[in-house]
Amino acid sequence: MDATAGLTHRHRDNLQRIRQREDAGFRSRVPKSLALGSKARQVMPAGVPMAWMAGFYRTPALWVAGGTGANFTDVDGNRYIDFNVCDMSSILGYAHPRLTEAISAQAARGVQLFLPSESAMGVCEQLRLRFGLPQWQFTISASTANAEALRVARVATGRQGVLMFAGKYHGQLDETLWSSDGARLVPEELGVGATPPPDQAIVDFNDLEAAERVLRQGRTAAVLIEGVLTNCGTVLPEPGFLGGLREACRRHGALFIMDETHTQFDLYGGAVAHYAVTPDIVTGGKGIAGGIPIGVYGMTGEIGALVGSNVADELGNVEGIALGGTLFGNALSLACAEVVLTELMRPADYDRMVALGGRLADGIESAARGRGLDWRAHRFGARTGYCLRPELPRTAREAHISLDPLFTDTRRVFFANRGVWDAISSSGPHPGFAHEDRDVDAYLGVLDDFLDEMCS
């Protein structure tokens, strides 16, 4: 077996051969996408309107004509069952008729008002039911929700430091795009800067002792954590870790912020409800408005009072917390979120999606076991994915060892050529609210064909 993943040299040789063939096949199926991409390079870097659309895939960017339900169609007429669900932003599904109706109705009244609309109250109530926090604010993305949550934490504590965990992702923020190389913090991407923010710290997920050592120094404003790591495969918290971290924050005067941007779509109430923890602040966004941009963060009543008493005026005559943005809390995103959360993402809807995720995980493990592969499937609610080792990871380091880029990239293009759009490399296939049993069956059927050829 290979030292970094559960693949033999024969598997790798086969994957290289499959990849070469499938890459050529992919390009032959998408001539209109290739032509549009070539033309687009004259007006957009890398030929795409947003860098991730090029960087997250190893194949040329597909240009999409539209989608319905769990499927989308590219400009060449190829149809795909979407198990990437736009990285949770289209988890509701494409062109849901009720959402389309809500968009049309709000558009007729005005999509942006720069004053409160009544839908905000309904969204707050739905978020309270899920996460237990009474006060909420709205932004335009989960990244901006995290940015504002950290500003609130600094004001609430009078401190600057943020403690995070290796393997995390909390958005495209200067203060969160840092990793530890074992000796120092290093920027994860270009343009972030050469010097980390003051009193920044990163420790291993599930290492409560290391977190406590940082907190004892008394310089941490907030612990920012995903209840389940979801950007390096999946890493579950060990029993007692989240609860112990919550208590350590209380003892040492730091706020406990849980980022539910992904996990809010794995289970109703996300990791907060599943692990019965009570954070000071919860952040989220992605697909809660059905794909219309939105970010949210909830807080305790005490923190809400602090935010409410520190609202700046537009001339700077009254000093306040640096919060807000022109399109934050816009009428369209709130109207859509109210409909989605109240009518389309109810507990029973989650139960159905979680059952599909369980079937998918069972099928992945069964397919691997039937070919003598000692692999595991990740499992958290509807979330699954591939662990190419016999033991599930407990840290980001172990998670990265359990992944393999050649396997992932080859699998993705193989599936795409057979009408299944698989997850990006840091994640795993995820059913959405529009998926059905037949979609899971189709995924597992393609997986059987792929593993048969890889293991031949």
Solvent accessible surface area in square Angstrom, and as a share of the most:
residue,aa,sasa,rsa
1,M,144,0.64
2,D,31,0.16
3,A,91,0.71
4,T,74,0.43
5,A,0,0.00
6,G,11,0.10
7,L,0,0.00
8,T,38,0.22
9,H,140,0.62
10,R,124,0.45
11,H,7,0.03
12,R,52,0.19
13,D,98,0.51
14,N,17,0.09
15,L,0,0.00
16,Q,107,0.48
17,R,111,0.40
18,I,0,0.00
19,R,49,0.18
20,Q,142,0.63
21,R,105,0.38
22,E,8,0.03
23,D,38,0.20
24,A,64,0.50
25,G,26,0.25
26,F,1,0.00
27,R,124,0.45
28,S,87,0.56
29,R,62,0.23
30,V,1,0.00
31,P,80,0.50
32,K,121,0.51
33,S,2,0.01
34,L,51,0.25
35,A,63,0.49
36,L,66,0.33
37,G,11,0.10
38,S,69,0.44
39,K,140,0.59
40,A,6,0.05
41,R,149,0.54
42,Q,150,0.66
43,V,120,0.69
44,M,47,0.21
45,P,121,0.76
46,A,61,0.47
47,G,1,0.01
48,V,10,0.06
49,P,91,0.57
50,M,84,0.38
51,A,78,0.60
52,W,80,0.28
53,M,85,0.38
54,A,36,0.28
55,G,49,0.47
56,F,73,0.30
57,Y,49,0.19
58,R,128,0.47
59,T,19,0.11
60,P,38,0.24
61,A,28,0.22
62,L,27,0.13
63,W,65,0.23
64,V,81,0.47
65,A,76,0.59
66,G,37,0.35
67,G,22,0.22
68,T,94,0.54
69,G,30,0.29
70,A,7,0.06
71,N,21,0.11
72,F,13,0.06
73,T,43,0.25
74,D,1,0.01
75,V,42,0.24
76,D,36,0.19
77,G,54,0.52
78,N,30,0.15
79,R,149,0.54
80,Y,0,0.00
81,I,25,0.13
82,D,3,0.02
83,F,0,0.00
84,N,10,0.05
85,V,4,0.03
86,C,59,0.35
87,D,30,0.15
88,M,5,0.02
89,S,36,0.23
90,S,12,0.08
91,I,1,0.00
92,L,3,0.02
93,G,9,0.09
94,Y,47,0.18
95,A,66,0.51
96,H,52,0.23
97,P,104,0.65
98,R,72,0.26
99,L,13,0.06
100,T,75,0.43
101,E,101,0.45
102,A,7,0.06
103,I,56,0.28
104,S,70,0.45
105,A,42,0.33
106,Q,10,0.04
107,A,54,0.42
108,A,92,0.71
109,R,158,0.58
110,G,23,0.22
111,V,67,0.39
112,Q,59,0.26
113,L,78,0.39
114,F,150,0.62
115,L,136,0.68
116,P,122,0.77
117,S,24,0.15
118,E,152,0.68
119,S,19,0.12
120,A,20,0.16
121,M,146,0.65
122,G,19,0.18
123,V,0,0.00
124,C,34,0.20
125,E,73,0.33
126,Q,29,0.13
127,L,1,0.01
128,R,98,0.36
129,L,91,0.45
130,R,15,0.05
131,F,13,0.05
132,G,57,0.54
133,L,6,0.03
134,P,72,0.45
135,Q,82,0.37
136,W,15,0.05
137,Q,79,0.35
138,F,26,0.11
139,T,1,0.00
140,I,51,0.26
141,S,38,0.24
142,A,13,0.10
143,S,29,0.18
144,T,38,0.22
145,A,0,0.00
146,N,1,0.01
147,A,12,0.09
148,E,8,0.03
149,A,0,0.00
150,L,1,0.00
151,R,96,0.35
152,V,0,0.00
153,A,0,0.00
154,R,49,0.18
155,V,71,0.41
156,A,44,0.34
157,T,35,0.20
158,G,69,0.66
159,R,58,0.21
160,Q,90,0.40
161,G,0,0.00
162,V,2,0.01
163,L,0,0.00
164,M,0,0.00
165,F,1,0.01
166,A,30,0.23
167,G,22,0.21
168,K,15,0.07
169,Y,64,0.24
170,H,4,0.02
171,G,4,0.04
172,Q,83,0.37
173,L,19,0.09
174,D,90,0.47
175,E,30,0.14
176,T,1,0.01
177,L,11,0.05
178,W,3,0.01
179,S,41,0.26
180,S,54,0.35
181,D,82,0.43
182,G,75,0.72
183,A,97,0.75
184,R,156,0.57
185,L,30,0.15
186,V,36,0.21
187,P,54,0.34
188,E,69,0.31
189,E,81,0.36
190,L,183,0.91
191,G,83,0.80
192,V,18,0.10
193,G,43,0.42
194,A,98,0.76
195,T,109,0.63
196,P,42,0.26
197,P,35,0.22
198,P,85,0.54
199,D,60,0.31
200,Q,20,0.09
201,A,17,0.13
202,I,20,0.10
203,V,22,0.13
204,D,38,0.20
205,F,1,0.00
206,N,10,0.05
207,D,51,0.26
208,L,58,0.29
209,E,122,0.55
210,A,9,0.07
211,A,0,0.00
212,E,26,0.12
213,R,119,0.43
214,V,24,0.14
215,L,1,0.00
216,R,141,0.51
217,Q,101,0.45
218,G,32,0.31
219,R,122,0.44
220,T,3,0.02
221,A,0,0.00
222,A,0,0.00
223,V,0,0.00
224,L,1,0.00
225,I,1,0.01
226,E,8,0.04
227,G,0,0.00
228,V,0,0.00
229,L,0,0.00
230,T,1,0.01
231,N,35,0.18
232,C,2,0.01
233,G,5,0.05
234,T,6,0.03
235,V,1,0.00
236,L,63,0.31
237,P,14,0.09
238,E,66,0.30
239,P,139,0.87
240,G,56,0.54
241,F,6,0.03
242,L,6,0.03
243,G,33,0.31
244,G,21,0.20
245,L,0,0.00
246,R,15,0.06
247,E,77,0.35
248,A,0,0.00
249,C,0,0.00
250,R,128,0.47
251,R,149,0.54
252,H,42,0.19
253,G,39,0.38
254,A,4,0.03
255,L,23,0.12
256,F,0,0.00
257,I,0,0.00
258,M,0,0.00
259,D,6,0.03
260,E,1,0.00
261,T,16,0.09
262,H,15,0.07
263,T,2,0.01
264,Q,8,0.03
265,F,1,0.00
266,D,0,0.00
267,L,35,0.17
268,Y,63,0.24
269,G,1,0.01
270,G,0,0.00
271,A,0,0.00
272,V,7,0.04
273,A,51,0.40
274,H,104,0.46
275,Y,65,0.25
276,A,90,0.70
277,V,14,0.08
278,T,80,0.46
279,P,1,0.00
280,D,19,0.10
281,I,0,0.00
282,V,2,0.01
283,T,0,0.00
284,G,1,0.01
285,G,0,0.00
286,K,49,0.21
287,G,0,0.00
288,I,4,0.02
289,A,0,0.00
290,G,11,0.10
291,G,41,0.39
292,I,34,0.17
293,P,79,0.50
294,I,3,0.01
295,G,0,0.00
296,V,2,0.01
297,Y,0,0.00
298,G,0,0.00
299,M,3,0.01
300,T,36,0.21
301,G,39,0.37
302,E,148,0.67
303,I,10,0.05
304,G,7,0.07
305,A,67,0.52
306,L,51,0.25
307,V,12,0.07
308,G,54,0.52
309,S,86,0.55
310,N,43,0.22
311,V,100,0.57
312,A,49,0.38
313,D,49,0.26
314,E,156,0.70
315,L,135,0.67
316,G,57,0.55
317,N,115,0.59
318,V,81,0.46
319,E,158,0.71
320,G,25,0.25
321,I,12,0.06
322,A,66,0.51
323,L,49,0.25
324,G,52,0.50
325,G,34,0.32
326,T,95,0.55
327,L,97,0.48
328,F,48,0.20
329,G,24,0.23
330,N,17,0.09
331,A,3,0.02
332,L,30,0.15
333,S,1,0.01
334,L,5,0.02
335,A,8,0.06
336,C,0,0.00
337,A,0,0.00
338,E,55,0.24
339,V,16,0.09
340,V,0,0.00
341,L,3,0.02
342,T,62,0.36
343,E,63,0.28
344,L,25,0.12
345,M,0,0.00
346,R,121,0.44
347,P,72,0.45
348,A,71,0.55
349,D,28,0.15
350,Y,6,0.02
351,D,98,0.51
352,R,105,0.38
353,M,0,0.00
354,V,41,0.23
355,A,62,0.48
356,L,6,0.03
357,G,1,0.01
358,G,25,0.24
359,R,89,0.32
360,L,0,0.00
361,A,1,0.01
362,D,77,0.40
363,G,15,0.14
364,I,2,0.01
365,E,27,0.12
366,S,56,0.36
367,A,10,0.08
368,A,1,0.01
369,R,158,0.58
370,G,67,0.64
371,R,65,0.24
372,G,66,0.63
373,L,9,0.04
374,D,90,0.47
375,W,17,0.06
376,R,84,0.31
377,A,0,0.00
378,H,5,0.02
379,R,97,0.36
380,F,8,0.03
381,G,22,0.21
382,A,0,0.00
383,R,4,0.01
384,T,2,0.01
385,G,1,0.01
386,Y,12,0.05
387,C,0,0.00
388,L,2,0.01
389,R,82,0.30
390,P,63,0.40
391,E,130,0.58
392,L,59,0.30
393,P,11,0.07
394,R,97,0.35
395,T,8,0.04
396,A,5,0.04
397,R,154,0.56
398,E,71,0.32
399,A,1,0.01
400,H,107,0.48
401,I,71,0.36
402,S,2,0.01
403,L,37,0.19
404,D,6,0.03
405,P,99,0.62
406,L,27,0.13
407,F,2,0.01
408,T,11,0.06
409,D,17,0.09
410,T,0,0.00
411,R,5,0.02
412,R,17,0.06
413,V,2,0.01
414,F,3,0.01
415,F,0,0.00
416,A,2,0.01
417,N,26,0.13
418,R,98,0.36
419,G,17,0.16
420,V,2,0.01
421,W,18,0.06
422,D,0,0.00
423,A,1,0.01
424,I,12,0.06
425,S,47,0.30
426,S,36,0.23
427,S,19,0.12
428,G,5,0.05
429,P,0,0.00
430,H,2,0.01
431,P,0,0.00
432,G,1,0.01
433,F,19,0.08
434,A,30,0.23
435,H,3,0.01
436,E,77,0.34
437,D,78,0.41
438,R,171,0.62
439,D,11,0.06
440,V,0,0.00
441,D,74,0.38
442,A,38,0.30
443,Y,0,0.00
444,L,29,0.15
445,G,37,0.35
446,V,17,0.10
447,L,0,0.00
448,D,55,0.28
449,D,81,0.42
450,F,0,0.00
451,L,1,0.01
452,D,76,0.39
453,E,42,0.19
454,M,0,0.00
455,C,26,0.16
456,S,87,0.56
